[in-house]
Amino acid sequence: QVQFVESGGGLVQPGGSLRLSCASSVSFYSLWTMGWYRQAPGKQRELVARITSGGSTNYTDSVKGRFTISRDNAKKMVYLHMNSLKPEDTAVYSCNFVPPTNWGQGTQVTVSS
C-alpha cells in the first residue's frame, strides 16, 4: 500500500511562509504526477498544485504567484513552498497522486494573527 507522510505545517501569521514536505513509498515515483491538496473545515478537498513527471506545474487560481510545488525524484519527495499566506489558506494539506489514491494524515496549516 502506498504511503504518504506530510510534514512542515504549523501556525503562521498572515503574510508569512511555510514549506511543506511529503515523503512517499511509491515505486517508480518519478513516473507519477504528484499533487498537493487541501481541505478547510466544512469544505471539500481541493487540488491546489500539481507537478508532472517532467516537472510541469499547475496551480489553482487562488494560490498562483504565492505557492510553488517542486519534487526530488531521487528522494521520492514533493514540496510546497507557500509565501504570502492568508487566513483563507488555513486547511489540512495532503500530498497524493493526481488523481489521488489512499490518503495520509496530512499536515495542518493555520494562518492567523
Backbone torsions as a table, in degrees:
resi	resn	phi	psi	omega
1	GLN	NA	132.5	-179.4
2	VAL	-69.5	138.1	176.3
3	GLN	-123.6	142.0	173.5
4	PHE	-123.9	133.7	179.0
5	VAL	-125.1	113.0	-176.8
6	GLU	-98.0	150.1	177.7
7	SER	-153.9	167.7	174.2
8	GLY	105.7	-5.4	179.3
9	GLY	-72.4	176.3	179.1
10	GLY	163.4	-169.1	178.2
11	LEU	-98.0	128.5	-179.1
12	VAL	-140.5	149.3	178.8
13	GLN	-77.6	154.7	174.6
14	PRO	-53.1	136.9	-176.5
15	GLY	90.0	-8.4	-178.7
16	GLY	-81.9	-176.4	-176.1
17	SER	-133.3	152.9	172.5
18	LEU	-145.1	153.9	170.6
19	ARG	-121.4	119.9	176.6
20	LEU	-94.6	145.8	178.4
21	SER	-126.5	150.0	178.8
22	CYS	-140.7	122.9	177.0
23	ALA	-100.9	143.0	-176.7
24	SER	-129.0	150.4	176.7
25	SER	-105.9	9.7	-172.3
26	VAL	-71.2	144.2	175.0
27	SER	-79.0	154.7	179.3
28	PHE	51.5	43.3	-173.8
29	TYR	-53.8	-41.0	-173.4
30	SER	-63.6	-15.4	-176.8
31	LEU	-86.0	-14.3	-171.7
32	TRP	-94.7	144.0	166.1
33	THR	-78.3	127.7	-178.5
34	MET	-111.3	150.4	-179.8
35	GLY	-139.7	157.1	168.7
36	TRP	-107.8	130.1	179.5
37	TYR	-117.4	161.2	173.0
38	ARG	-144.3	150.8	177.3
39	GLN	-135.1	114.9	176.5
40	ALA	-87.9	157.7	179.8
41	PRO	-55.6	129.0	177.0
42	GLY	76.8	6.2	-178.7
43	LYS	-122.5	162.2	177.2
44	GLN	-76.6	153.6	175.8
45	ARG	-67.0	138.8	179.5
46	GLU	-130.2	150.1	175.6
47	LEU	-84.9	121.2	-177.6
48	VAL	-102.1	-26.0	-178.8
49	ALA	-158.4	146.2	175.5
50	ARG	-143.1	157.0	-179.7
51	ILE	-140.7	129.3	-177.6
52	THR	-81.7	175.0	177.7
53	SER	-62.0	-28.4	179.7
54	GLY	-87.7	-3.1	177.3
55	GLY	96.3	2.6	176.2
56	SER	-72.4	142.3	-175.5
57	THR	-123.3	151.9	174.1
58	ASN	-140.1	148.3	-178.9
59	TYR	-135.1	148.6	171.1
60	THR	-70.4	151.5	-171.5
61	ASP	-56.5	-36.0	-173.8
62	SER	-68.4	-15.4	-178.5
63	VAL	-116.5	-2.7	-179.0
64	LYS	-58.2	135.1	-179.6
65	GLY	83.8	-9.1	-179.5
66	ARG	-116.8	-34.9	-177.4
67	PHE	-107.8	146.7	175.6
68	THR	-135.0	124.7	176.7
69	ILE	-98.5	142.4	177.3
70	SER	-147.3	166.8	-179.0
71	ARG	-144.1	154.1	173.9
72	ASP	-126.9	99.3	-174.2
73	ASN	-66.1	-33.4	-179.3
74	ALA	-63.4	-34.3	-179.4
75	LYS	-97.2	-2.8	-176.1
76	LYS	55.5	48.3	-178.3
77	MET	-123.0	148.3	170.0
78	VAL	-131.6	143.9	-173.8
79	TYR	-125.8	155.7	172.7
80	LEU	-134.0	111.0	176.2
81	HIS	-91.8	122.3	-175.5
82	MET	-118.8	119.5	178.3
83	ASN	-117.1	165.3	177.4
84	SER	48.1	48.3	-175.4
85	LEU	-65.1	145.1	-178.5
86	LYS	-120.1	157.1	176.9
87	PRO	-55.3	-32.9	179.8
88	GLU	-71.8	-6.5	173.7
89	ASP	-83.0	-6.2	179.3
90	THR	-60.8	124.2	-176.7
91	ALA	-178.0	170.7	166.9
92	VAL	-88.8	124.2	-178.5
93	TYR	-102.8	133.9	-179.1
94	SER	-134.6	149.6	173.2
95	CYS	-106.6	157.8	-178.9
96	ASN	-172.8	174.5	170.4
97	PHE	-67.2	166.5	168.8
98	VAL	-121.4	111.7	-4.7
99	PRO	-70.1	163.2	-171.3
100	PRO	-79.0	160.4	172.5
101	THR	-121.8	-144.8	-178.3
102	ASN	-62.2	147.4	-173.0
103	TRP	-99.1	149.1	170.6
104	GLY	-88.0	-166.2	-177.9
105	GLN	-75.0	-27.7	-175.0
106	GLY	79.6	175.2	178.1
107	THR	-136.3	133.5	-175.0
108	GLN	-81.2	130.1	172.3
109	VAL	-117.2	123.1	178.8
110	THR	-123.8	122.2	180.0
111	VAL	-110.8	110.7	-174.9
112	SER	-159.6	148.0	176.0
113	SER	-93.3	NA	NA
